[in-house]
């Protein structure tokens, strides 16, 4: 019996293992091709997982020879546009690692090709599938703290990767900040309007490029989102999920990225005579999820195909998160506040 999803995996580095392990857990998926610019890498991945499939160095050839209908793009960011556009044009749906592409123009072209061909494209934003971030969003959606005016995220880690990140021009903004920016959109339900950013490389940094940044975003609901982050901060590390504070009309929601989110809200009743008003703690409700992080995002992607609807992280939606990255980079470069409505409009379809 032919599997419903005939998958070609493009990119056979370390990250591909998580995608392949998920695929092998489903009976409706058959991996029909492994593709890598180094053929030996594709062959080694096939041997590692015991996958009886063909191996290629070219995605177009792989699709044509195996009749793949779905491509996992787990290549390096610089290859995402080439892989995704080729796959979409040749009749495949695409599930891709972040980022959507390396430039805003390429992001927009992917959206255009997806909509013109009718083939789906979705991006891996695995942090949306942490039950705790769903709990935090629940505190906002339930109006526990009232209308939100301020969102703050702090991200500080001393990440000694070695390799390409150490020589990137903007390693934090280009390689990591997309996660926190996308989280901010997910938590608030708002999209970016403008950004002012300053990036820098502090003393003690082992990165060639700017490994720290501070950003101020205006959001479509009238709130302000601030991001402060560093990849060369030794000691007192935050979670990889960042540390969050959201101030609303009635109180404040907190998530340190480790424990469960909670809120402190003003106690009901007349407190007009109080300088600092009394508050009470409201614990966030636990959200049960069958699958989380990478597997949770992949589960949603496949569910969207089955239900014939855009995935939560579809390419058109993800373009707003990418605009936050490219807008921040442009602001840092020009020392100017960047209007992201115009930034997006310049690349609207």
Secondary structure by P-SEA (a helix, b strand, c coil): cccccbbbbccccccaaaaaaaaaacccccccccccccaaaaaaaaaaacccccccccaaaaaaacccccccccccccaaaaaaaaaaaabbbbbbcccccccaaaaaaaaaaaaaacbbbbbbccccccaaaaaaaaaaaacccccccbbbbbbbbbccccccccccccccccccaaaaaaaaaaaaccccccccbbbbbcccccccccccbbbbbbccccbbbbbbbbcccccccccccccbbbbcccbbbbbccccbbbbbbccccccccccbbbbbbbbccbbbbcccaaaaaaaaaaaaaaaccccccccccaaaaaaaaaaaaaaaaccccccaaaaaaaacc
